[in-house]
């Protein structure tokens, strides 16, 4: 085996290893990231619901009802 072939095999092996590690890390972190984004959206919807409840078209609705409506629309 020439030096060029050995270098090519070593590079391919290391790249395959890096790809496998990247996929595993991404698979592990995606649910955590999705949970963070969901939490931020729910918190934002609740803050907006606090401002909308009892006003305009939400006049007869509680904060929880408005938040639930916003959650249905945004999540």
N, CA, C and O atoms as CSV, one atom per row, in Angstrom:
chain,resi,resn,atom,element,x,y,z
A,1,UNK,N,N,0.855,-1.158,0.000
A,1,UNK,CA,C,0.000,0.000,0.000
A,1,UNK,C,C,0.904,1.225,0.000
A,1,UNK,O,O,1.856,1.318,0.775
A,2,UNK,N,N,0.588,2.153,-0.878
A,2,UNK,CA,C,1.388,3.373,-0.968
A,2,UNK,C,C,0.995,4.343,0.148
A,2,UNK,O,O,-0.013,4.166,0.832
A,3,UNK,N,N,1.809,5.348,0.302
A,3,UNK,CA,C,1.534,6.369,1.308
A,3,UNK,C,C,0.236,7.085,0.966
A,3,UNK,O,O,-0.551,7.411,1.855
A,4,UNK,N,N,0.012,7.331,-0.319
A,4,UNK,CA,C,-1.205,8.019,-0.752
A,4,UNK,C,C,-2.440,7.179,-0.418
A,4,UNK,O,O,-3.443,7.715,0.054
A,5,UNK,N,N,-2.375,5.885,-0.657
A,5,UNK,CA,C,-3.504,5.001,-0.352
A,5,UNK,C,C,-3.743,4.934,1.159
A,5,UNK,O,O,-4.887,4.976,1.610
A,6,UNK,N,N,-2.683,4.831,1.925
A,6,UNK,CA,C,-2.813,4.765,3.376
A,6,UNK,C,C,-3.416,6.065,3.925
A,6,UNK,O,O,-4.258,6.044,4.823
A,7,UNK,N,N,-2.973,7.175,3.377
A,7,UNK,CA,C,-3.522,8.469,3.799
A,7,UNK,C,C,-4.993,8.558,3.453
A,7,UNK,O,O,-5.794,9.045,4.251
A,8,UNK,N,N,-5.355,8.091,2.270
A,8,UNK,CA,C,-6.745,8.126,1.823
A,8,UNK,C,C,-7.631,7.259,2.714
A,8,UNK,O,O,-8.730,7.671,3.086
A,9,UNK,N,N,-7.161,6.067,3.054
A,9,UNK,CA,C,-7.917,5.152,3.914
A,9,UNK,C,C,-8.066,5.765,5.310
A,9,UNK,O,O,-9.150,5.717,5.892
A,10,UNK,N,N,-7.008,6.327,5.839
A,10,UNK,CA,C,-7.058,6.938,7.165
A,10,UNK,C,C,-8.019,8.120,7.174
A,10,UNK,O,O,-8.791,8.282,8.119
A,11,UNK,N,N,-7.978,8.939,6.141
A,11,UNK,CA,C,-8.865,10.094,6.051
A,11,UNK,C,C,-10.320,9.649,5.954
A,11,UNK,O,O,-11.185,10.211,6.626
A,12,UNK,N,N,-10.595,8.657,5.134
A,12,UNK,CA,C,-11.962,8.156,4.975
A,12,UNK,C,C,-12.479,7.573,6.298
A,12,UNK,O,O,-13.631,7.797,6.670
A,13,UNK,N,N,-11.633,6.834,6.996
A,13,UNK,CA,C,-12.027,6.243,8.269
A,13,UNK,C,C,-12.330,7.333,9.299
A,13,UNK,O,O,-13.332,7.261,10.010
A,14,UNK,N,N,-11.456,8.342,9.373
A,14,UNK,CA,C,-11.684,9.414,10.336
A,14,UNK,C,C,-12.930,10.222,9.978
A,14,UNK,O,O,-13.661,10.653,10.871
A,15,UNK,N,N,-13.181,10.431,8.693
A,15,UNK,CA,C,-14.385,11.159,8.270
A,15,UNK,C,C,-15.641,10.370,8.624
A,15,UNK,O,O,-16.621,10.940,9.103
A,16,UNK,N,N,-15.613,9.073,8.394
A,16,UNK,CA,C,-16.762,8.240,8.745
A,16,UNK,C,C,-17.020,8.270,10.249
A,16,UNK,O,O,-18.169,8.295,10.691
A,17,UNK,N,N,-15.954,8.268,11.019
A,17,UNK,CA,C,-16.090,8.351,12.470
A,17,UNK,C,C,-16.712,9.695,12.863
A,17,UNK,O,O,-17.614,9.743,13.700
A,18,UNK,N,N,-16.227,10.782,12.259
A,18,UNK,CA,C,-16.761,12.113,12.564
A,18,UNK,C,C,-18.238,12.211,12.189
A,18,UNK,O,O,-19.024,12.807,12.926
A,19,UNK,N,N,-18.616,11.642,11.071
A,19,UNK,CA,C,-20.010,11.658,10.641
A,19,UNK,C,C,-20.870,10.898,11.645
A,19,UNK,O,O,-21.956,11.353,12.002
A,20,UNK,N,N,-20.393,9.752,12.097
A,20,UNK,CA,C,-21.148,8.955,13.064
A,20,UNK,C,C,-21.304,9.708,14.387
A,20,UNK,O,O,-22.381,9.701,14.984
A,21,UNK,N,N,-20.244,10.348,14.838
A,21,UNK,CA,C,-20.304,11.116,16.090
A,21,UNK,C,C,-21.272,12.286,15.930
A,21,UNK,O,O,-22.090,12.540,16.815
A,22,UNK,N,N,-21.183,13.003,14.802
A,22,UNK,CA,C,-22.062,14.142,14.554
A,22,UNK,C,C,-23.520,13.710,14.547
A,22,UNK,O,O,-24.366,14.387,15.131
A,23,UNK,N,N,-23.823,12.609,13.903
A,23,UNK,CA,C,-25.204,12.110,13.865
A,23,UNK,C,C,-25.702,11.755,15.259
A,23,UNK,O,O,-26.842,12.061,15.608
A,24,UNK,N,N,-24.862,11.116,16.050
A,24,UNK,CA,C,-25.255,10.734,17.406
A,24,UNK,C,C,-25.497,11.956,18.283
A,24,UNK,O,O,-26.466,12.006,19.041
A,25,UNK,N,N,-24.618,12.932,18.174
A,25,UNK,CA,C,-24.774,14.161,18.961
A,25,UNK,C,C,-26.039,14.897,18.539
A,25,UNK,O,O,-26.796,15.368,19.389
A,26,UNK,N,N,-26.274,15.000,17.241
A,26,UNK,CA,C,-27.475,15.676,16.746
A,26,UNK,C,C,-28.734,14.954,17.209
A,26,UNK,O,O,-29.707,15.600,17.598
A,27,UNK,N,N,-28.729,13.635,17.172
A,27,UNK,CA,C,-29.893,12.863,17.610
A,27,UNK,C,C,-30.149,13.051,19.106
A,27,UNK,O,O,-31.298,13.031,19.549
A,28,UNK,N,N,-29.096,13.231,19.869
A,28,UNK,CA,C,-29.242,13.425,21.309
A,28,UNK,C,C,-29.712,14.841,21.636
A,28,UNK,O,O,-30.548,15.025,22.521
A,29,UNK,N,N,-29.189,15.830,20.941
A,29,UNK,CA,C,-29.485,17.218,21.267
A,29,UNK,C,C,-30.792,17.737,20.676
A,29,UNK,O,O,-31.360,18.690,21.209
A,30,UNK,N,N,-31.284,17.143,19.598
A,30,UNK,CA,C,-32.498,17.646,18.954
A,30,UNK,C,C,-33.704,17.675,19.890
A,30,UNK,O,O,-34.391,18.696,19.929
A,31,UNK,N,N,-34.000,16.617,20.646
A,31,UNK,CA,C,-35.139,16.695,21.563
A,31,UNK,C,C,-34.962,17.766,22.647
A,31,UNK,O,O,-35.935,18.391,23.069
A,32,UNK,N,N,-33.737,17.971,23.088
A,32,UNK,CA,C,-33.474,19.006,24.087
A,32,UNK,C,C,-33.737,20.385,23.485
A,32,UNK,O,O,-34.386,21.227,24.107
A,33,UNK,N,N,-33.235,20.609,22.284
A,33,UNK,CA,C,-33.447,21.871,21.585
A,33,UNK,C,C,-34.937,22.100,21.334
A,33,UNK,O,O,-35.442,23.199,21.566
A,34,UNK,N,N,-35.638,21.079,20.867
A,34,UNK,CA,C,-37.077,21.197,20.613
A,34,UNK,C,C,-37.829,21.540,21.892
A,34,UNK,O,O,-38.771,22.331,21.859
A,35,UNK,N,N,-37.430,20.962,23.011
A,35,UNK,CA,C,-38.060,21.261,24.291
A,35,UNK,C,C,-37.836,22.700,24.719
A,35,UNK,O,O,-38.739,23.340,25.257
A,36,UNK,N,N,-36.649,23.206,24.484
A,36,UNK,CA,C,-36.345,24.600,24.828
A,36,UNK,C,C,-37.202,25.543,23.993
A,36,UNK,O,O,-37.778,26.496,24.517
A,37,UNK,N,N,-37.285,25.272,22.691
A,37,UNK,CA,C,-38.083,26.109,21.800
A,37,UNK,C,C,-39.555,26.053,22.192
A,37,UNK,O,O,-40.227,27.084,22.213
A,38,UNK,N,N,-40.059,24.875,22.501
A,38,UNK,CA,C,-41.454,24.730,22.920
A,38,UNK,C,C,-41.711,25.509,24.210
A,38,UNK,O,O,-42.726,26.196,24.325
A,39,UNK,N,N,-40.814,25.409,25.167
A,39,UNK,CA,C,-40.959,26.145,26.418
A,39,UNK,C,C,-40.989,27.645,26.205
A,39,UNK,O,O,-41.783,28.347,26.832
A,40,UNK,N,N,-40.130,28.143,25.326
A,40,UNK,CA,C,-40.115,29.573,25.027
A,40,UNK,C,C,-41.429,30.008,24.374
A,40,UNK,O,O,-41.960,31.072,24.692
A,41,UNK,N,N,-41.949,29.188,23.467
A,41,UNK,CA,C,-43.200,29.521,22.799
A,41,UNK,C,C,-44.361,29.539,23.779
A,41,UNK,O,O,-45.201,30.438,23.727
A,42,UNK,N,N,-44.418,28.560,24.669
A,42,UNK,CA,C,-45.490,28.514,25.664
A,42,UNK,C,C,-45.424,29.720,26.607
A,42,UNK,O,O,-46.451,30.310,26.943
A,43,UNK,N,N,-44.219,30.076,27.026
A,43,UNK,CA,C,-44.036,31.227,27.916
A,43,UNK,C,C,-44.443,32.523,27.215
A,43,UNK,O,O,-45.089,33.380,27.817
A,44,UNK,N,N,-44.069,32.664,25.955
A,44,UNK,CA,C,-44.436,33.848,25.180
A,44,UNK,C,C,-45.943,33.921,24.991
A,44,UNK,O,O,-46.536,34.989,25.137
A,45,UNK,N,N,-46.564,32.797,24.669
A,45,UNK,CA,C,-48.016,32.777,24.501
A,45,UNK,C,C,-48.722,33.187,25.791
A,45,UNK,O,O,-49.722,33.904,25.743
A,46,UNK,N,N,-48.223,32.746,26.931
A,46,UNK,CA,C,-48.850,33.091,28.198
A,46,UNK,C,C,-48.717,34.588,28.484
A,46,UNK,O,O,-49.658,35.227,28.955
A,47,UNK,N,N,-47.544,35.134,28.194
A,47,UNK,CA,C,-47.345,36.574,28.408
A,47,UNK,C,C,-48.277,37.399,27.523
A,47,UNK,O,O,-48.837,38.401,27.967
A,48,UNK,N,N,-48.438,36.984,26.296
A,48,UNK,CA,C,-49.358,37.675,25.389
A,48,UNK,C,C,-50.792,37.499,25.867
A,48,UNK,O,O,-51.585,38.439,25.808
A,49,UNK,N,N,-51.127,36.314,26.337
A,49,UNK,CA,C,-52.480,36.053,26.846
A,49,UNK,C,C,-52.795,36.955,28.027
A,49,UNK,O,O,-53.929,37.411,28.174
A,50,UNK,N,N,-51.800,37.217,28.874
A,50,UNK,CA,C,-52.015,38.117,30.005
A,50,UNK,C,C,-52.424,39.512,29.533
A,50,UNK,O,O,-53.218,40.190,30.187
A,51,UNK,N,N,-51.882,39.926,28.409
A,51,UNK,CA,C,-52.193,41.256,27.884
A,51,UNK,C,C,-53.524,41.283,27.132
A,51,UNK,O,O,-54.206,42.308,27.113
A,52,UNK,N,N,-53.894,40.163,26.516
A,52,UNK,CA,C,-55.110,40.124,25.703
A,52,UNK,C,C,-56.371,39.794,26.496
A,52,UNK,O,O,-57.459,40.249,26.144
A,53,UNK,N,N,-56.237,39.015,27.551
A,53,UNK,CA,C,-57.410,38.550,28.299
A,53,UNK,C,C,-58.229,39.737,28.790
A,53,UNK,O,O,-57.696,40.695,29.350
A,54,UNK,N,N,-59.546,39.650,28.565
A,54,UNK,CA,C,-60.448,40.700,29.018
A,54,UNK,C,C,-60.523,41.903,28.107
A,54,UNK,O,O,-61.154,42.901,28.455
A,55,UNK,N,N,-59.893,41.832,26.944
A,55,UNK,CA,C,-59.883,42.974,26.021
A,55,UNK,C,C,-60.343,42.536,24.636
A,55,UNK,O,O,-60.091,41.405,24.221
A,56,UNK,N,N,-61.004,43.414,23.941
A,56,UNK,CA,C,-61.393,43.180,22.554
A,56,UNK,C,C,-62.153,41.889,22.379
A,56,UNK,O,O,-63.099,41.607,23.114
A,57,UNK,N,N,-61.736,41.107,21.405
A,57,UNK,CA,C,-62.432,39.848,21.123
A,57,UNK,C,C,-62.196,38.786,22.203
A,57,UNK,O,O,-62.819,37.725,22.172
A,58,UNK,N,N,-61.314,39.064,23.143
A,58,UNK,CA,C,-61.028,38.140,24.245
A,58,UNK,C,C,-61.665,38.628,25.551
A,58,UNK,O,O,-61.261,38.207,26.634
A,59,UNK,N,N,-62.647,39.504,25.447
A,59,UNK,CA,C,-63.232,40.181,26.611
A,59,UNK,C,C,-63.765,39.228,27.673
A,59,UNK,O,O,-63.595,39.482,28.865
A,60,UNK,N,N,-64.391,38.161,27.272
A,60,UNK,CA,C,-65.000,37.228,28.235
A,60,UNK,C,C,-64.137,35.990,28.475
A,60,UNK,O,O,-64.643,34.952,28.902
A,61,UNK,N,N,-62.850,36.097,28.203
A,61,UNK,CA,C,-61.957,34.949,28.344
A,61,UNK,C,C,-60.932,35.195,29.446
A,61,UNK,O,O,-60.492,36.322,29.673
A,62,UNK,N,N,-60.567,34.110,30.123
A,62,UNK,CA,C,-59.515,34.190,31.140
A,62,UNK,C,C,-58.150,34.098,30.460
A,62,UNK,O,O,-58.058,33.802,29.269
A,63,UNK,N,N,-57.106,34.351,31.222
A,63,UNK,CA,C,-55.739,34.251,30.698
A,63,UNK,C,C,-55.470,32.825,30.213
A,63,UNK,O,O,-54.881,32.632,29.149
A,64,UNK,N,N,-55.896,31.836,30.985
A,64,UNK,CA,C,-55.663,30.434,30.605
A,64,UNK,C,C,-56.379,30.096,29.304
A,64,UNK,O,O,-55.835,29.370,28.472
A,65,UNK,N,N,-57.574,30.604,29.119
A,65,UNK,CA,C,-58.320,30.326,27.888
A,65,UNK,C,C,-57.647,30.969,26.680
A,65,UNK,O,O,-57.544,30.350,25.621
A,66,UNK,N,N,-57.195,32.197,26.836
A,66,UNK,CA,C,-56.500,32.878,25.739
A,66,UNK,C,C,-55.179,32.168,25.437
A,66,UNK,O,O,-54.828,31.977,24.273
A,67,UNK,N,N,-54.455,31.782,26.476
A,67,UNK,CA,C,-53.193,31.063,26.276
A,67,UNK,C,C,-53.428,29.752,25.539
A,67,UNK,O,O,-52.663,29.390,24.646
A,68,UNK,N,N,-54.474,29.052,25.910
A,68,UNK,CA,C,-54.794,27.792,25.231
A,68,UNK,C,C,-55.102,28.030,23.763
A,68,UNK,O,O,-54.665,27.268,22.901
A,69,UNK,N,N,-55.846,29.076,23.481
A,69,UNK,CA,C,-56.159,29.414,22.097
A,69,UNK,C,C,-54.895,29.757,21.312
A,69,UNK,O,O,-54.729,29.311,20.176
A,70,UNK,N,N,-54.014,30.537,21.905
A,70,UNK,CA,C,-52.753,30.884,21.250
A,70,UNK,C,C,-51.886,29.648,21.027
A,70,UNK,O,O,-51.242,29.515,19.986
A,71,UNK,N,N,-51.871,28.747,22.006
A,71,UNK,CA,C,-51.080,27.524,21.874
A,71,UNK,C,C,-51.577,26.685,20.704
A,71,UNK,O,O,-50.776,26.124,19.957
A,72,UNK,N,N,-52.893,26.596,20.542
A,72,UNK,CA,C,-53.462,25.829,19.431
A,72,UNK,C,C,-53.060,26.432,18.090
A,72,UNK,O,O,-52.849,25.704,17.120
A,73,UNK,N,N,-52.953,27.739,18.031
A,73,UNK,CA,C,-52.620,28.412,16.780
A,73,UNK,C,C,-51.126,28.373,16.458
A,73,UNK,O,O,-50.746,28.373,15.287
A,74,UNK,N,N,-50.288,28.342,17.475
A,74,UNK,CA,C,-48.857,28.487,17.232
A,74,UNK,C,C,-48.038,27.211,17.392
A,74,UNK,O,O,-46.889,27.154,16.954
A,75,UNK,N,N,-48.607,26.208,18.004
A,75,UNK,CA,C,-47.814,24.994,18.245
A,75,UNK,C,C,-48.381,23.835,17.435
A,75,UNK,O,O,-47.856,22.724,17.497
